Amino acid sequence: MATYVVRFMKNVLGEYGRQCEVCQGTLEIDAADEDEATERAKAKFCQDQALRHWSLHADRIHVRPADFPS
């Protein structure tokens, strides 16, 4: 299994009405592939935030393999 870093991102209006991207949460997930990591992260994010669906607090999800120094 590989480790993935999953970030839940949201677009918000920032200073002077400009749109900016805010990270709503970051999770490290062990999974066989990115799809499995995404699904596990969605479930964990909902559990941690007491949500019915992850999209109530985020617009999109970024998934990438974790880079750990050797």
C-alpha positions in Angstrom: 0.0 0.0 0.0 1.1 3.5 -0.7 0.5 6.7 1.3 -1.4 9.6 -0.3 -1.9 13.2 0.8 -5.5 14.2 0.2 -6.4 17.9 0.4 -10.0 19.3 0.4 -10.0 22.6 -1.3 -12.6 25.4 -1.4 -12.9 28.6 -3.5 -13.7 31.7 -1.3 -13.8 35.4 -1.9 -10.8 37.0 -0.4 -9.6 40.5 0.1 -11.0 43.0 -2.4 -13.5 40.5 -3.7 -10.8 38.3 -5.3 -11.3 34.6 -5.5 -8.8 32.5 -3.6 -8.3 28.8 -2.8 -8.4 27.6 0.8 -7.5 24.2 2.1 -10.4 22.9 4.3 -8.5 19.8 5.5 -5.5 17.5 4.7 -5.4 13.8 5.4 -2.7 11.2 4.9 -4.3 8.0 3.6 -2.9 4.5 3.0 -4.5 3.0 0.0 -3.8 0.7 -3.0 -4.3 3.6 -5.5 -5.5 7.2 -5.9 -9.2 6.2 -6.3 -9.2 4.2 -3.1 -7.4 7.0 -1.3 -10.0 9.5 -2.5 -12.9 7.4 -1.3 -11.3 6.7 2.1 -10.5 10.4 2.5 -14.0 11.4 1.7 -15.4 9.1 4.4 -12.8 10.2 7.0 -13.4 13.9 6.2 -17.1 13.5 6.6 -16.7 11.7 9.9 -14.2 14.2 11.3 -16.3 17.2 10.2 -19.7 15.6 11.1 -20.9 16.1 7.5 -23.3 14.1 5.3 -21.2 14.9 2.2 -17.7 16.2 1.8 -18.8 18.8 -0.8 -20.6 20.8 1.9 -17.1 22.1 3.0 -15.0 21.7 -0.2 -15.3 22.2 -3.9 -12.7 19.7 -5.0 -10.2 17.2 -3.9 -6.4 17.0 -4.7 -4.7 13.7 -4.3 -1.0 13.1 -4.6 1.5 10.4 -3.5 3.2 11.3 -0.2 6.9 12.2 -0.6 8.7 11.0 2.4 12.5 11.5 2.6 14.5 8.3 2.7 
